[in-house]
């Protein structure tokens, strides 16, 4: 079974907090034992924006870990992301913006996992549960 990885998992993996790092490493090892690990191009792009990250560094990391980057997003994925983002905007307006502001990349990441029926390994269960009710979320 292929598992999609959210940006926050890889950021946590590289974090200096040993408890967080250890927990994420165990979750990634467990997911990899069940099958392939993938990210979407949106995750790659968010990671590249982090201080000190380069394409060369990311490509080397993904090559060494066997994490695949799925660069192409289908029309169905874009539409699913748009629907999730639309509902989020409605909820945000209804709640008078009490929810934290999200960016489109989060919805692309969730839609990518949902359309491909990949479970999503994330630290942000709340967002993905609200936007993609059928998405299987692997959280800890």
C-alpha positions, 0 to 999 in steps of 0.5 A: 500500500502506497502512503502519501506524506504531508510536508509537516512530516518531513519538516518534523523528521528534520527537526532537532526535537529528538522526541518528535524526530523519533516519532516521525521516523517510526511512523515513516518506517512503519508506512514504508514497511507497508509499501511505497512512500510518495509526495506530490510536487506541492510537498517538494515545493514547500520543502524547497522554500525552507531555509537551507534547502536546495533542489540538489539536497532534496533530490539526494534525500528522496533518492536515498530514502526511496520516497517518490515524487509524483509531479503530475496532478490530474484534472480530477485532483485539481477539481477535488482540491478546489472543492475542498478549498471551496468548503474550507472558505465557506466554513472560514467565512461562516465562523468569521475566520476563527480557523487558522488560514490555510493555503492551496498547497494543503488542499492539493496534498490532500486531494492527491492522496484522496484521488489516488486512495493513498493514506496520508501521513500527517500531523494535521488530522483536523484539516484533512478530515474536514476537507476530505472526509473519505481520506484515510489519515495516518496520524500519531 
